[in-house]
Amino acid sequence: MLEAGDKRITGYLHANLYAGETPRPRIRHKTLAKTSIFNKAHFVQFRNPYRRLLLRTSQTNVSDTDWQTEFSAAVTDTNVLCRHLDVPAVNVETGYPLLVPKPFIQRMETGNPNDPLLLQVLPQPEELQETIGFSADPLNESAAGTNGILIKYPHRALVLASPHCGIHCRFCFRRCQYPFHFPHTFPFQQKNEADILMPLHRIQDGGIEEIILSGGDPLMFGDERLSEICQHIIQMPNIKRLRIHSRLPIVLPSRITPQLNAVLDLPIPVYLVLHVNHPNELNDAFVQHRRLLRSPVLLSQTVLLRRINDDIETLAKLFTALTDIGIVPYYLHQLDKIQSAAHFEVSIETGCRLIKQLRSRLSGYAVPRYVREVAGASCKEIL
């Protein structure tokens, strides 16, 4: 069993989850004035070992409680994680803390310090090394947008919807922004409707046709809040498509519910892009829950990572498994050159060789585009 020290992740919990035998953290409530978009809202303040987080959250409905309860037990202590998996302890203070839910840990191999899922989340000493060419903002996003709205490519606007993630990937290209500036960076975290709508006015101009919800992870919102956000978006007459990027359904399959499917059943096309890097992440629980998602078009994105998926057998197994459950492999990303993640980098030459091998082995629709993002470019570069 994982130990009680895991409760430190309570900084991310919703206040009304705690009932019955679930441990109750120290919480303070402050009811906010109701607004037309975010009613029944609360400020909830928690203690955790890294910072005090003032998290605005709406009351959740019954469909949300399963995944949120699971998330409440996420592990934030490297000693607890290593002891549970029977691997050597790693104690590295990087400023970007461990965060991994138990359902994801259950897919890791006990006694294997090189498990490909473990390597994605366990802080390593290599993160302390400075590498030439790697920086805190490799995509220059600080210059691409304001108030949580990034317009990097024509006709598309990326909205930083939520500052919270369901897991901390060590190679995240926004890791150096942690802890995220709250609340001004995230328009959907504002207190009142006027503050929410003001930055969104940028999206109504400039020929924007598609909104991309990113973060953090947009699915960290409960279904009620996510529905309110989607309703705001579809009321913009110029928006023809909605795309949501998320890792949460992979990490916590219980996040996929009939209610979530209903929320994403909109009058415009919805594309849900799932971040998955290794075939071991696609366990039976995810496959079963995936069947509930019938409204959005399902795509995947994968980061090419050293020692995790930089071989033909792993990638072929991953993309085959995805297509077998109706998820189209969309992107294979070259690692963004984020500070502290250089040890994950795979050479472009190796990536091109792997893509060539995949094309000779898999059907065309099962082979993703191999791309890298270049700061200031008008589109991703296909490699």
GIMO-V96204 format. One record per residue. N is the residue number from 1. RES is the residue in three letters. PHI is phi in whole degrees, 0 to 359 (* if undefined). Layout:
n:N res:RES phi:PHI
n:N res:RES phi:PHI
This chain:
n:1 res:MET phi:*
n:2 res:LEU phi:283
n:3 res:GLU phi:265
n:4 res:ALA phi:294
n:5 res:GLY phi:301
n:6 res:ASP phi:296
n:7 res:LYS phi:298
n:8 res:ARG phi:293
n:9 res:ILE phi:281
n:10 res:THR phi:301
n:11 res:GLY phi:300
n:12 res:TYR phi:252
n:13 res:LEU phi:277
n:14 res:HIS phi:267
n:15 res:ALA phi:295
n:16 res:ASN phi:268
n:17 res:LEU phi:277
n:18 res:TYR phi:272
n:19 res:ALA phi:209
n:20 res:GLY phi:63
n:21 res:GLU phi:269
n:22 res:THR phi:291
n:23 res:PRO phi:303
n:24 res:ARG phi:254
n:25 res:PRO phi:282
n:26 res:ARG phi:279
n:27 res:ILE phi:231
n:28 res:ARG phi:240
n:29 res:HIS phi:252
n:30 res:LYS phi:217
n:31 res:THR phi:291
n:32 res:LEU phi:264
n:33 res:ALA phi:296
n:34 res:LYS phi:289
n:35 res:THR phi:231
n:36 res:SER phi:289
n:37 res:ILE phi:259
n:38 res:PHE phi:237
n:39 res:ASN phi:267
n:40 res:LYS phi:53
n:41 res:ALA phi:265
n:42 res:HIS phi:221
n:43 res:PHE phi:263
n:44 res:VAL phi:232
n:45 res:GLN phi:249
n:46 res:PHE phi:232
n:47 res:ARG phi:258
n:48 res:ASN phi:212
n:49 res:PRO phi:288
n:50 res:TYR phi:255
n:51 res:ARG phi:192
n:52 res:ARG phi:265
n:53 res:LEU phi:249
n:54 res:LEU phi:264
n:55 res:LEU phi:247
n:56 res:ARG phi:274
n:57 res:THR phi:214
n:58 res:SER phi:270
n:59 res:GLN phi:297
n:60 res:THR phi:261
n:61 res:ASN phi:263
n:62 res:VAL phi:299
n:63 res:SER phi:295
n:64 res:ASP phi:278
n:65 res:THR phi:293
n:66 res:ASP phi:298
n:67 res:TRP phi:290
n:68 res:GLN phi:290
n:69 res:THR phi:294
n:70 res:GLU phi:299
n:71 res:PHE phi:294
n:72 res:SER phi:297
n:73 res:ALA phi:262
n:74 res:ALA phi:301
n:75 res:VAL phi:268
n:76 res:THR phi:235
n:77 res:ASP phi:245
n:78 res:THR phi:297
n:79 res:ASN phi:295
n:80 res:VAL phi:297
n:81 res:LEU phi:296
n:82 res:CYS phi:294
n:83 res:ARG phi:294
n:84 res:HIS phi:296
n:85 res:LEU phi:270
n:86 res:ASP phi:58
n:87 res:VAL phi:234
n:88 res:PRO phi:302
n:89 res:ALA phi:293
n:90 res:VAL phi:233
n:91 res:ASN phi:239
n:92 res:VAL phi:229
n:93 res:GLU phi:264
n:94 res:THR phi:249
n:95 res:GLY phi:85
n:96 res:TYR phi:235
n:97 res:PRO phi:287
n:98 res:LEU phi:295
n:99 res:LEU phi:207
n:100 res:VAL phi:209
n:101 res:PRO phi:288
n:102 res:LYS phi:297
n:103 res:PRO phi:302
n:104 res:PHE phi:285
n:105 res:ILE phi:298
n:106 res:GLN phi:297
n:107 res:ARG phi:269
n:108 res:MET phi:271
n:109 res:GLU phi:274
n:110 res:THR phi:296
n:111 res:GLY phi:81
n:112 res:ASN phi:246
n:113 res:PRO phi:291
n:114 res:ASN phi:256
n:115 res:ASP phi:304
n:116 res:PRO phi:294
n:117 res:LEU phi:280
n:118 res:LEU phi:297
n:119 res:LEU phi:297
n:120 res:GLN phi:285
n:121 res:VAL phi:237
n:122 res:LEU phi:274
n:123 res:PRO phi:302
n:124 res:GLN phi:235
n:125 res:PRO phi:302
n:126 res:GLU phi:299
n:127 res:GLU phi:293
n:128 res:LEU phi:275
n:129 res:GLN phi:277
n:130 res:GLU phi:268
n:131 res:THR phi:237
n:132 res:ILE phi:299
n:133 res:GLY phi:95
n:134 res:PHE phi:253
n:135 res:SER phi:219
n:136 res:ALA phi:282
n:137 res:ASP phi:218
n:138 res:PRO phi:295
n:139 res:LEU phi:260
n:140 res:ASN phi:53
n:141 res:GLU phi:292
n:142 res:SER phi:298
n:143 res:ALA phi:263
n:144 res:ALA phi:265
n:145 res:GLY phi:192
n:146 res:THR phi:222
n:147 res:ASN phi:53
n:148 res:GLY phi:79
n:149 res:ILE phi:248
n:150 res:LEU phi:249
n:151 res:ILE phi:243
n:152 res:LYS phi:258
n:153 res:TYR phi:236
n:154 res:PRO phi:300
n:155 res:HIS phi:70
n:156 res:ARG phi:230
n:157 res:ALA phi:232
n:158 res:LEU phi:260
n:159 res:VAL phi:251
n:160 res:LEU phi:284
n:161 res:ALA phi:282
n:162 res:SER phi:227
n:163 res:PRO phi:274
n:164 res:HIS phi:246
n:165 res:CYS phi:240
n:166 res:GLY phi:274
n:167 res:ILE phi:199
n:168 res:HIS phi:256
n:169 res:CYS phi:280
n:170 res:ARG phi:291
n:171 res:PHE phi:257
n:172 res:CYS phi:304
n:173 res:PHE phi:281
n:174 res:ARG phi:249
n:175 res:ARG phi:298
n:176 res:CYS phi:285
n:177 res:GLN phi:271
n:178 res:TYR phi:284
n:179 res:PRO phi:287
n:180 res:PHE phi:297
n:181 res:HIS phi:290
n:182 res:PHE phi:237
n:183 res:PRO phi:257
n:184 res:HIS phi:294
n:185 res:THR phi:285
n:186 res:PHE phi:236
n:187 res:PRO phi:301
n:188 res:PHE phi:281
n:189 res:GLN phi:259
n:190 res:GLN phi:289
n:191 res:LYS phi:281
n:192 res:ASN phi:225
n:193 res:GLU phi:297
n:194 res:ALA phi:298
n:195 res:ASP phi:292
n:196 res:ILE phi:287
n:197 res:LEU phi:284
n:198 res:MET phi:303
n:199 res:PRO phi:291
n:200 res:LEU phi:287
n:201 res:HIS phi:298
n:202 res:ARG phi:299
n:203 res:ILE phi:285
n:204 res:GLN phi:279
n:205 res:ASP phi:239
n:206 res:GLY phi:75
n:207 res:GLY phi:73
n:208 res:ILE phi:289
n:209 res:GLU phi:243
n:210 res:GLU phi:227
n:211 res:ILE phi:254
n:212 res:ILE phi:246
n:213 res:LEU phi:270
n:214 res:SER phi:224
n:215 res:GLY phi:178
n:216 res:GLY phi:43
n:217 res:ASP phi:227
n:218 res:PRO phi:300
n:219 res:LEU phi:281
n:220 res:MET phi:289
n:221 res:PHE phi:291
n:222 res:GLY phi:291
n:223 res:ASP phi:298
n:224 res:GLU phi:296
n:225 res:ARG phi:295
n:226 res:LEU phi:299
n:227 res:SER phi:297
n:228 res:GLU phi:297
n:229 res:ILE phi:296
n:230 res:CYS phi:298
n:231 res:GLN phi:295
n:232 res:HIS phi:298
n:233 res:ILE phi:294
n:234 res:ILE phi:288
n:235 res:GLN phi:281
n:236 res:MET phi:278
n:237 res:PRO phi:296
n:238 res:ASN phi:276
n:239 res:ILE phi:274
n:240 res:LYS phi:251
n:241 res:ARG phi:214
n:242 res:LEU phi:233
n:243 res:ARG phi:237
n:244 res:ILE phi:235
n:245 res:HIS phi:256
n:246 res:SER phi:208
n:247 res:ARG phi:251
n:248 res:LEU phi:300
n:249 res:PRO phi:297
n:250 res:ILE phi:286
n:251 res:VAL phi:290
n:252 res:LEU phi:234
n:253 res:PRO phi:304
n:254 res:SER phi:295
n:255 res:ARG phi:295
n:256 res:ILE phi:276
n:257 res:THR phi:226
n:258 res:PRO phi:302
n:259 res:GLN phi:294
n:260 res:LEU phi:297
n:261 res:ASN phi:300
n:262 res:ALA phi:294
n:263 res:VAL phi:300
n:264 res:LEU phi:272
n:265 res:ASP phi:272
n:266 res:LEU phi:245
n:267 res:PRO phi:285
n:268 res:ILE phi:244
n:269 res:PRO phi:298
n:270 res:VAL phi:240
n:271 res:TYR phi:245
n:272 res:LEU phi:254
n:273 res:VAL phi:259
n:274 res:LEU phi:262
n:275 res:HIS phi:271
n:276 res:VAL phi:217
n:277 res:ASN phi:243
n:278 res:HIS phi:212
n:279 res:PRO phi:299
n:280 res:ASN phi:293
n:281 res:GLU phi:284
n:282 res:LEU phi:267
n:283 res:ASN phi:275
n:284 res:ASP phi:299
n:285 res:ALA phi:298
n:286 res:PHE phi:293
n:287 res:VAL phi:301
n:288 res:GLN phi:293
n:289 res:HIS phi:289
n:290 res:ARG phi:303
n:291 res:ARG phi:297
n:292 res:LEU phi:283
n:293 res:LEU phi:270
n:294 res:ARG phi:246
n:295 res:SER phi:280
n:296 res:PRO phi:276
n:297 res:VAL phi:284
n:298 res:LEU phi:257
n:299 res:LEU phi:236
n:300 res:SER phi:232
n:301 res:GLN phi:226
n:302 res:THR phi:224
n:303 res:VAL phi:260
n:304 res:LEU phi:287
n:305 res:LEU phi:230
n:306 res:ARG phi:298
n:307 res:ARG phi:70
n:308 res:ILE phi:244
n:309 res:ASN phi:214
n:310 res:ASP phi:269
n:311 res:ASP phi:215
n:312 res:ILE phi:295
n:313 res:GLU phi:295
n:314 res:THR phi:294
n:315 res:LEU phi:293
n:316 res:ALA phi:297
n:317 res:LYS phi:295
n:318 res:LEU phi:297
n:319 res:PHE phi:290
n:320 res:THR phi:293
n:321 res:ALA phi:298
n:322 res:LEU phi:296
n:323 res:THR phi:294
n:324 res:ASP phi:293
n:325 res:ILE phi:250
n:326 res:GLY phi:80
n:327 res:ILE phi:245
n:328 res:VAL phi:274
n:329 res:PRO phi:297
n:330 res:TYR phi:257
n:331 res:TYR phi:231
n:332 res:LEU phi:249
n:333 res:HIS phi:270
n:334 res:GLN phi:292
n:335 res:LEU phi:304
n:336 res:ASP phi:289
n:337 res:LYS phi:280
n:338 res:ILE phi:272
n:339 res:GLN phi:308
n:340 res:SER phi:82
n:341 res:ALA phi:237
n:342 res:ALA phi:298
n:343 res:HIS phi:290
n:344 res:PHE phi:269
n:345 res:GLU phi:290
n:346 res:VAL phi:246
n:347 res:SER phi:294
n:348 res:ILE phi:297
n:349 res:GLU phi:300
n:350 res:THR phi:295
n:351 res:GLY phi:299
n:352 res:CYS phi:296
n:353 res:ARG phi:296
n:354 res:LEU phi:295
n:355 res:ILE phi:296
n:356 res:LYS phi:298
n:357 res:GLN phi:293
n:358 res:LEU phi:295
n:359 res:ARG phi:296
n:360 res:SER phi:280
n:361 res:ARG phi:250
n:362 res:LEU phi:249
n:363 res:SER phi:296
n:364 res:GLY phi:303
n:365 res:TYR phi:288
n:366 res:ALA phi:266
n:367 res:VAL phi:255
n:368 res:PRO phi:286
n:369 res:ARG phi:284
n:370 res:TYR phi:270
n:371 res:VAL phi:225
n:372 res:ARG phi:223
n:373 res:GLU phi:258
n:374 res:VAL phi:245
n:375 res:ALA phi:303
n:376 res:GLY phi:87
n:377 res:ALA phi:286
n:378 res:SER phi:278
n:379 res:CYS phi:196
n:380 res:LYS phi:291
n:381 res:GLU phi:267
n:382 res:ILE phi:278
n:383 res:LEU phi:263
